[in-house]
Amino acid sequence: MTDDTLTLDTASAWAIFIISVIALVALVGIAIVSLVVVPRNRRPQTALAWLLLIYILPFVGFLLFLLLGSRKLPKRRREKQQQINDYILETTEGMDRVRRDHPWPPWLEPIVELNRHLGAMPLVGGNAARLYTDYAGSIEAMTEAIRASTRVVHVEFYILALDGTTADFFDALEEAVARGVTVRVLYDHIASLRVKGYRRTMRRLRAAGIEHYAMLPVRPFRLQWQRPDLRNHRKFVIVDGSVAFTGSQNMIERGYHRGRRRDGSRLQWKELVVRFEGPIVSGIDALFATDWYSETDELLIREAATIPDVDPEAGLDAQVVPSGPAFEGENNLRLFNSLLYAAQHQIQICSPYFVPDESMLYAITTAAQSGLDVQLFVSEVGDQPLVFHAQRSYYEQLLRAGVRIWLYKTPTVLHAKHLTIDDEVAVIGSSNMDMRSFSLNLEVSVMVRGEPIIRALREVERSYRENSSELTLETWLKRPRHMAAFDDLARMTAAVQ
């Protein structure tokens, strides 16, 4: 062996030693920094999941945490939200006038005040509402409303896609522009980009002369960047400030352009959309104005936020509750939990992605163990495997507490999102009951009170039961062990936010 070889071997050994020391110091540093930074202002289970990932895969886990660890939107966007909240509070002072044809339940007043404090919107009376459960029927109703427009149309969807099902909707928008109607369109950038025909959809909007913007765009080369999984999940159409549609439905064909499954079937989405008329429409339009301002710097709030005179003796009471990372608190979670603890007789929940945090799980199981009739409507099949299996991991605990679980039959994905409490109050909107909707998505929920809409929702719930099978604890405990293990593993991934 030559001296040169010995020198080379020594240099290599020293290089390996130095690299090892650097790697060890980096690992220790990551471990110490993670212990200090990760738990800050996070749920214990979320912090634990992040720490577990970082300790198992230190460099990958820490890099993911740096990329996805912050649940807040950029400071400028949060400041915009606060500006609009302040304006809404000022201009709607004294608008909280609602009918009291029979005494309110004692628990409702504090919840109304909570919503007002969190999201700035008042509870207003004098509203009318109509439910749509037919997929094509709701798109047709929105299209007809746009064709009747005379002044302004606002459209906002998580997923916006031009296809055979939605073509007439796009035609109606183009016709409205040709009549001189102001048409503004917002769509979530990442969600719409992922579906088939995105470029065709954008070309159609441009060709029609429709003013449109992507929400929360992730375009690093244009210096547009935020945490990529913070999404705007809201869906609504507002026409002339007098009619508004909102709910669970995206503007895309019912099968989301997905192929056939192994058994030859195709998934079909079932939705719930509500058409509002009355003062509540101004609240929904103000929320559109918030998102428009966030993306364009154009302030529409003075055209959208003024709520007209209210007849407190007529119609339904309704309150818009916005939520998402633009707010300091988890508005939708606080609303849901407050209602769950307030219930006296029954709770009916429909959520396609049911992955509750610990506080909600305790609220639901406490209600069931207290003797309340608690029912959960979910799908027999899932379109998002990890979320679907995380959801399944809660079934045993729910069933043991006395919650009745209804599985809507395959191949339909029950995508509707609503909650009814006793025969008093309901919440309808875009928000799932999962940790993503609580923390990462911008959502819209509308709390409503009034016998007609509760009665209509009871019919919807009855139709779900007729098309579902009830899951029993005995049946659930017989599922294969490997599936149970996968469910539990998926549950851990849901906590990493």
C-alpha positions as CSV (number, residue, x, y, z in Angstrom):
1,M,0.0,0.0,0.0
2,T,1.4,3.3,-1.1
3,D,1.6,6.5,1.0
4,D,-0.8,8.2,-1.4
5,T,-3.4,5.4,-0.7
6,L,-2.9,5.8,3.0
7,T,-3.4,9.6,2.7
8,L,-6.5,9.1,0.6
9,D,-8.0,6.6,3.1
10,T,-7.2,8.9,6.0
11,A,-8.9,11.9,4.2
12,S,-11.9,9.7,3.5
13,A,-12.2,8.6,7.1
14,W,-11.9,12.2,8.3
15,A,-14.6,13.3,5.7
16,I,-16.9,10.5,6.9
17,F,-16.3,11.5,10.5
18,I,-17.0,15.2,9.9
19,I,-20.1,14.4,7.9
20,S,-21.3,12.1,10.7
21,V,-20.7,14.7,13.4
22,I,-22.5,17.4,11.3
23,A,-25.4,14.9,10.8
24,L,-25.5,14.1,14.5
25,V,-25.5,17.8,15.5
26,A,-28.3,18.5,12.9
27,L,-30.4,15.6,14.3
28,V,-30.0,16.8,17.8
29,G,-30.7,20.4,16.8
30,I,-33.9,19.3,14.9
31,A,-35.0,17.3,17.9
32,I,-34.5,20.2,20.3
33,V,-36.0,22.8,18.0
34,S,-39.0,20.6,17.3
35,L,-39.7,20.1,21.0
36,V,-39.9,23.9,21.4
37,V,-41.6,24.9,18.2
38,V,-44.0,22.1,17.2
39,P,-46.3,22.0,20.3
40,R,-46.8,25.8,20.3
41,N,-50.5,26.7,19.9
42,R,-51.3,23.2,18.6
43,R,-53.6,20.5,19.8
44,P,-51.7,17.9,21.7
45,Q,-52.6,15.1,19.3
46,T,-51.5,17.2,16.3
47,A,-48.2,18.2,18.0
48,L,-47.6,14.5,18.9
49,A,-48.2,13.4,15.3
50,W,-45.7,15.9,14.0
51,L,-43.1,15.1,16.5
52,L,-43.5,11.4,15.8
53,L,-43.0,12.0,12.1
54,I,-40.0,14.2,12.7
55,Y,-38.3,11.7,15.0
56,I,-38.9,8.7,12.7
57,L,-37.9,10.7,9.5
58,P,-35.9,13.6,10.9
59,F,-34.9,15.5,7.8
60,V,-38.0,14.7,5.7
61,G,-40.4,15.3,8.6
62,F,-38.8,18.6,9.6
63,L,-38.8,19.8,6.0
64,L,-42.5,18.9,5.7
65,F,-43.2,20.8,8.9
66,L,-41.4,23.9,7.6
67,L,-43.5,23.6,4.4
68,L,-46.9,22.6,6.0
69,G,-46.6,23.5,9.6
70,S,-48.2,26.9,9.6
71,R,-52.0,26.9,9.5
72,K,-52.2,30.7,9.0
73,L,-52.6,32.6,5.8
74,P,-50.2,35.4,5.1
75,K,-50.4,38.3,7.4
76,R,-51.8,40.7,4.7
77,R,-54.7,38.4,4.0
78,R,-55.6,38.1,7.7
79,E,-55.4,41.9,8.0
80,K,-57.9,42.2,5.0
81,Q,-60.3,39.8,6.7
82,Q,-60.1,41.9,9.9
83,Q,-60.8,45.1,7.9
84,I,-63.9,43.7,6.4
85,N,-65.1,42.2,9.7
86,D,-64.8,45.6,11.3
87,Y,-66.8,47.2,8.5
88,I,-69.5,44.5,8.7
89,L,-69.8,45.0,12.4
90,E,-70.2,48.8,12.0
91,T,-72.7,48.6,9.2
92,T,-74.9,45.9,10.6
93,E,-75.2,47.3,14.1
94,G,-78.9,46.9,15.2
95,M,-79.7,44.5,12.4
96,D,-79.9,41.5,14.8
97,R,-83.7,41.6,14.7
98,V,-85.5,38.2,14.5
99,R,-88.9,36.9,15.1
100,R,-89.9,35.4,18.5
101,D,-93.1,33.7,17.7
102,H,-92.3,31.3,20.4
103,P,-89.7,31.5,23.1
104,W,-86.1,30.8,22.1
105,P,-84.4,27.9,23.7
106,P,-82.3,29.4,26.5
107,W,-79.1,28.1,24.9
108,L,-79.5,29.8,21.5
109,E,-78.8,33.5,22.4
110,P,-75.2,32.8,23.5
111,I,-74.5,30.8,20.4
112,V,-75.8,33.7,18.2
113,E,-73.6,36.1,20.1
114,L,-70.6,33.7,19.7
115,N,-71.1,33.6,15.9
116,R,-71.4,37.4,15.8
117,H,-68.2,37.8,17.7
118,L,-66.3,35.2,15.6
119,G,-67.5,36.0,12.1
120,A,-69.0,39.5,12.4
121,M,-72.3,38.5,10.7
122,P,-75.6,39.2,12.5
123,L,-78.6,36.8,12.8
124,V,-81.3,38.2,10.6
125,G,-85.0,37.3,10.1
126,G,-87.3,37.5,7.1
127,N,-85.6,34.9,5.0
128,A,-86.9,32.2,2.7
129,A,-85.1,28.9,1.9
130,R,-85.5,26.0,-0.5
131,L,-83.5,22.8,-0.4
132,Y,-82.1,21.0,-3.5
133,T,-81.0,17.4,-3.3
134,D,-81.0,16.6,-7.0
135,Y,-77.6,17.2,-8.5
136,A,-78.8,18.3,-11.9
137,G,-81.7,20.2,-10.4
138,S,-79.5,22.4,-8.3
139,I,-77.3,23.4,-11.3
140,E,-80.5,24.1,-13.3
141,A,-81.8,26.3,-10.5
142,M,-78.6,28.3,-10.4
143,T,-78.5,28.6,-14.1
144,E,-82.1,29.9,-14.3
145,A,-81.3,32.5,-11.6
146,I,-78.3,33.7,-13.6
147,R,-80.5,34.0,-16.7
148,A,-82.9,36.2,-14.8
149,S,-80.1,38.5,-13.5
150,T,-80.2,42.2,-14.3
151,R,-77.2,43.7,-12.4
152,V,-74.5,41.5,-10.9
153,V,-73.7,37.8,-10.6
154,H,-71.1,36.5,-8.1
155,V,-69.8,32.9,-8.5
156,E,-67.4,31.1,-6.1
157,F,-66.6,27.4,-6.2
158,Y,-63.9,25.1,-4.7
159,I,-64.0,23.2,-8.0
160,L,-65.2,24.9,-11.2
161,A,-65.1,22.8,-14.4
162,L,-66.6,23.1,-17.8
163,D,-68.1,19.8,-19.0
164,G,-71.3,18.4,-20.3
165,T,-73.2,18.8,-17.1
166,T,-72.1,22.4,-16.4
167,A,-72.0,23.8,-20.0
168,D,-75.4,25.5,-19.7
169,F,-74.3,27.2,-16.5
170,F,-71.3,28.7,-18.4
171,D,-73.6,29.6,-21.3
172,A,-75.8,31.5,-18.8
173,L,-72.8,33.4,-17.4
174,E,-71.7,34.4,-21.0
175,E,-75.2,35.5,-21.8
176,A,-75.3,37.6,-18.7
177,V,-72.1,39.4,-19.6
178,A,-73.5,40.1,-23.1
179,R,-76.6,41.7,-21.5
180,G,-74.3,44.1,-19.5
181,V,-74.5,42.2,-16.2
182,T,-71.4,42.4,-14.1
183,V,-70.1,38.8,-13.6
184,R,-67.3,38.0,-11.2
185,V,-66.0,34.4,-10.7
186,L,-63.7,32.9,-8.1
187,Y,-62.4,29.3,-8.0
188,D,-59.9,27.5,-5.8
189,H,-56.6,27.3,-7.8
190,I,-55.3,23.9,-6.7
191,A,-58.7,22.1,-6.5
192,S,-59.8,23.2,-9.9
193,L,-56.4,22.7,-11.5
194,R,-56.5,19.0,-10.4
195,V,-59.6,18.1,-12.4
196,K,-59.9,17.3,-16.1
197,G,-60.4,20.2,-18.4
198,Y,-58.9,23.1,-16.4
199,R,-57.4,24.8,-19.3
200,R,-60.6,24.5,-21.3
201,T,-62.5,26.1,-18.4
202,M,-60.1,29.0,-18.3
203,R,-60.3,29.6,-22.0
204,R,-64.1,29.6,-21.9
205,L,-64.1,32.2,-19.1
206,R,-61.6,34.4,-21.0
207,A,-63.5,34.1,-24.3
208,A,-66.8,35.1,-22.5
209,G,-65.2,38.2,-21.1
210,I,-65.9,37.0,-17.5
211,E,-63.7,38.6,-14.8
212,H,-62.2,35.6,-12.9
213,Y,-59.5,34.9,-10.4
214,A,-57.9,31.9,-8.7
215,M,-58.2,31.7,-4.9
216,L,-55.1,31.0,-2.9
217,P,-53.0,30.5,-6.0
218,V,-49.8,28.5,-5.6
219,R,-47.6,30.0,-8.3
220,P,-44.0,30.4,-7.0
221,F,-42.7,31.9,-10.3
222,R,-45.3,34.7,-9.9
223,L,-44.4,35.1,-6.2
224,Q,-47.8,33.7,-5.2
225,W,-47.2,31.3,-2.4
226,Q,-48.8,30.1,0.9
227,R,-49.0,26.7,2.5
228,P,-50.3,24.7,-0.5
229,D,-52.9,22.7,1.4
230,L,-54.7,25.8,2.7
231,R,-57.7,25.9,0.4
232,N,-60.8,27.9,-0.2
233,H,-63.6,25.3,0.1
234,R,-66.6,27.7,-0.2
235,K,-69.3,27.3,-2.8
236,F,-71.9,29.9,-3.6
237,V,-73.7,31.8,-6.4
238,I,-75.3,35.2,-5.6
239,V,-77.6,36.9,-8.1
240,D,-78.4,40.6,-8.0
241,G,-77.9,40.6,-4.2
242,S,-81.3,39.1,-3.7
243,V,-80.8,35.3,-4.3
244,A,-78.0,33.1,-3.0
245,F,-77.2,29.4,-3.4
246,T,-74.8,27.7,-1.1
247,G,-74.1,24.2,0.2
248,S,-71.9,21.2,-0.6
249,Q,-72.0,21.1,-4.4
250,N,-69.1,22.0,-6.7
251,M,-69.7,23.0,-10.3
252,I,-68.6,19.8,-12.1
253,E,-70.3,16.7,-13.4
254,R,-71.6,14.3,-10.8
255,G,-68.9,11.7,-11.2
256,Y,-66.0,14.2,-11.0
257,H,-64.6,12.8,-14.3
258,R,-63.4,9.7,-12.5
259,G,-63.1,6.3,-14.2
260,R,-64.9,3.1,-13.5
261,R,-64.1,1.2,-10.3
262,R,-63.0,-2.5,-10.3
263,D,-66.6,-3.6,-10.1
264,G,-67.5,-1.5,-13.1
265,S,-69.4,1.2,-11.3
266,R,-68.6,4.9,-11.1
267,L,-68.8,7.0,-8.0
268,Q,-71.7,9.5,-8.0
269,W,-71.8,12.4,-5.6
270,K,-75.0,13.3,-3.7
271,E,-75.3,16.9,-2.5
272,L,-77.4,19.4,-0.6
273,V,-77.8,23.0,-1.8
274,V,-80.0,25.7,-0.3
275,R,-81.4,28.7,-2.1
276,F,-81.9,31.7,0.1
277,E,-83.8,34.9,-0.4
278,G,-83.9,37.7,2.1
279,P,-81.4,39.7,4.2
280,I,-79.2,36.6,4.6
281,V,-78.2,37.0,1.0
282,S,-76.3,40.2,1.8
283,G,-74.3,38.3,4.4
284,I,-73.3,35.6,1.9
285,D,-72.4,38.3,-0.7
286,A,-70.3,40.1,1.9
287,L,-68.3,36.8,2.3
288,F,-67.8,36.7,-1.5
289,A,-66.6,40.4,-1.3
290,T,-64.1,39.3,1.4
291,D,-62.6,36.6,-0.9
292,W,-62.6,39.0,-3.9
293,Y,-60.8,41.6,-2.0
294,S,-58.2,39.1,-0.8
295,E,-57.4,38.0,-4.4
296,T,-57.8,41.3,-6.3
297,D,-57.4,44.2,-3.8
298,E,-60.7,45.5,-5.2
299,L,-63.1,46.4,-2.3
300,L,-66.7,45.4,-3.1
301,I,-67.9,45.5,0.5
302,R,-70.0,48.6,0.3
303,E,-72.0,47.1,-2.5
304,A,-72.3,43.8,-0.7
305,A,-72.5,44.1,3.1
306,T,-75.4,46.5,3.7
307,I,-78.3,44.4,5.0
308,P,-81.7,45.7,4.1
309,D,-84.6,46.3,6.4
310,V,-85.8,43.2,8.2
311,D,-89.3,42.1,9.0
312,P,-88.7,40.1,12.2
313,E,-92.2,38.5,12.0
314,A,-91.6,36.9,8.6
315,G,-89.6,33.9,7.4
316,L,-86.6,32.1,8.7
317,D,-83.9,33.4,11.0
318,A,-80.4,32.9,9.5
319,Q,-76.8,33.7,10.3
320,V,-73.7,33.4,8.1
321,V,-70.7,31.9,9.9
322,P,-67.4,32.1,7.9
323,S,-64.4,30.2,9.1
324,G,-60.9,29.3,8.1
325,P,-57.2,30.2,8.5
326,A,-58.1,33.9,8.0
327,F,-59.7,33.9,11.4
328,E,-58.0,33.5,14.8
329,G,-60.4,30.9,16.1
330,E,-61.9,27.8,14.5
331,N,-65.3,29.3,14.0
332,N,-67.0,26.3,12.6
333,L,-65.7,24.0,15.3
334,R,-66.8,26.3,18.0
335,L,-70.3,26.6,16.5
336,F,-70.7,22.8,16.1
337,N,-69.5,22.1,19.6
338,S,-71.7,24.7,21.1
339,L,-74.8,23.2,19.4
340,L,-73.8,19.7,20.2
341,Y,-73.7,20.5,23.9
342,A,-76.9,22.5,23.7
343,A,-79.0,19.7,22.2
344,Q,-81.8,18.3,24.5
345,H,-83.4,15.6,22.4
346,Q,-81.7,14.7,19.1
347,I,-78.7,15.4,16.9
348,Q,-78.5,14.5,13.2
349,I,-75.1,14.9,11.5
350,C,-74.3,14.4,7.8
351,S,-70.6,14.8,6.9
352,P,-68.8,13.0,4.0
353,Y,-65.5,13.3,5.8
354,F,-66.0,12.8,9.5
355,V,-62.7,13.1,11.3
356,P,-63.5,15.0,14.5
357,D,-61.0,16.5,16.9
358,E,-61.0,15.3,20.5
359,S,-63.4,18.1,21.6
360,M,-66.0,17.2,19.1
361,L,-65.7,13.5,19.7
362,Y,-66.4,14.1,23.4
363,A,-69.3,16.4,22.6
364,I,-71.0,13.7,20.4
365,T,-70.3,10.7,22.6
366,T,-71.4,12.7,25.7
367,A,-74.7,13.5,24.0
368,A,-75.3,9.9,23.0
369,Q,-74.4,8.6,26.5
370,S,-76.8,11.1,27.9
371,G,-79.7,9.4,26.2
372,L,-80.0,11.8,23.2
373,D,-80.9,10.4,19.8
374,V,-77.6,10.9,17.9
375,Q,-77.4,9.8,14.3
376,L,-74.5,10.1,11.8
377,F,-74.9,9.8,8.0
378,V,-71.7,8.8,6.1
379,S,-70.9,6.9,3.0
380,E,-70.3,3.2,2.6
381,V,-67.6,4.1,0.1
382,G,-64.9,6.7,0.1
383,D,-63.3,8.8,-2.6
384,Q,-60.3,9.8,-0.5
385,P,-58.7,6.6,1.0
386,L,-56.7,8.1,3.9
387,V,-59.6,10.3,5.1
388,F,-62.1,7.4,4.6
389,H,-60.0,5.0,6.7
390,A,-59.3,7.7,9.3
391,Q,-63.1,8.2,9.6
392,R,-63.7,4.5,10.0
393,S,-61.3,4.5,13.0
394,Y,-64.0,6.4,15.0
395,Y,-66.9,4.1,14.4
396,E,-66.3,1.7,17.3
397,Q,-66.1,4.5,19.9
398,L,-69.2,6.1,18.5
399,L,-71.2,2.9,18.4
400,R,-70.2,2.0,21.9
401,A,-71.4,5.4,23.0
402,G,-74.8,4.8,21.4
403,V,-74.5,6.8,18.2
404,R,-76.4,5.3,15.3
405,I,-74.4,5.2,12.1
406,W,-76.0,5.1,8.7
407,L,-73.9,4.0,5.7
408,Y,-75.2,5.5,2.4
409,K,-75.0,2.7,-0.2
410,T,-72.3,2.5,-2.8
411,P,-71.5,3.8,-5.4
412,T,-72.9,7.1,-4.1
413,V,-70.7,9.4,-2.1
414,L,-73.0,11.3,0.3
415,H,-71.2,14.6,0.1
416,A,-73.9,16.8,1.8
417,K,-72.9,18.7,4.9
418,H,-75.5,19.6,7.5
419,L,-76.4,19.3,11.2
420,T,-79.8,19.6,12.9
421,I,-80.3,20.1,16.6
422,D,-83.6,19.1,18.1
423,D,-86.4,20.7,16.1
424,E,-84.9,24.2,16.6
425,V,-81.7,24.9,14.6
426,A,-79.8,23.6,11.6
427,V,-76.4,24.3,10.0
428,I,-75.9,23.9,6.2
429,G,-72.8,24.8,4.3
430,S,-69.5,23.7,2.8
431,S,-67.8,22.6,6.1
432,N,-67.1,18.9,6.8
433,M,-66.7,17.8,10.3
434,D,-63.0,17.0,10.0
435,M,-59.8,18.7,11.2
436,R,-59.1,20.0,7.7
437,S,-62.3,21.9,7.5
438,F,-61.7,23.2,11.1
439,S,-58.2,24.4,10.5
440,L,-57.1,24.5,6.9
441,N,-60.0,25.3,4.7
442,L,-61.9,28.6,4.2
443,E,-65.6,27.5,4.7
444,V,-69.1,28.9,4.9
445,S,-71.8,27.7,7.2
446,V,-75.3,29.1,7.6
447,M,-77.1,28.6,10.9
448,V,-80.9,28.6,10.3
449,R,-83.9,28.6,12.6
450,G,-87.5,28.0,11.5
451,E,-90.0,25.2,11.3
452,P,-90.2,24.9,7.5
453,I,-86.5,24.3,6.9
454,I,-86.2,21.9,9.8
455,R,-89.1,19.9,8.5
456,A,-87.5,19.8,5.0
457,L,-84.2,18.6,6.5
458,R,-86.1,15.9,8.4
459,E,-87.4,14.6,5.0
460,V,-83.8,14.7,3.7
461,E,-82.6,12.7,6.6
462,R,-85.5,10.2,6.2
463,S,-84.4,9.7,2.5
464,Y,-80.9,9.0,3.6
465,R,-82.0,6.2,6.0
466,E,-84.1,4.7,3.2
467,N,-80.9,4.5,1.0
468,S,-78.5,3.4,3.8
469,S,-77.8,0.4,5.9
470,E,-77.3,0.8,9.6
471,L,-73.9,-0.2,11.0
472,T,-74.0,-2.2,14.2
473,L,-71.2,-2.7,16.7
474,E,-71.4,-6.5,16.3
475,T,-70.9,-6.2,12.5
476,W,-68.1,-3.7,12.9
477,L,-66.1,-5.7,15.3
478,K,-66.0,-8.6,12.8
479,R,-64.1,-6.6,10.1
480,P,-60.6,-7.9,9.2
481,R,-57.8,-7.1,11.6
482,H,-55.6,-5.7,8.9
483,M,-58.3,-3.2,8.0
484,A,-58.7,-2.1,11.6
485,A,-54.9,-1.6,11.8
486,F,-55.0,0.5,8.6
487,D,-57.9,2.6,9.9
488,D,-55.9,3.4,13.0
489,L,-52.8,4.3,11.0
490,A,-54.8,6.6,8.8
491,R,-56.2,8.3,11.9
492,M,-52.7,9.3,12.9
493,T,-52.1,10.9,9.5
494,A,-55.2,13.0,9.9
495,A,-53.7,14.7,12.9
496,V,-50.7,16.0,11.0
497,Q,-51.7,19.6,10.2
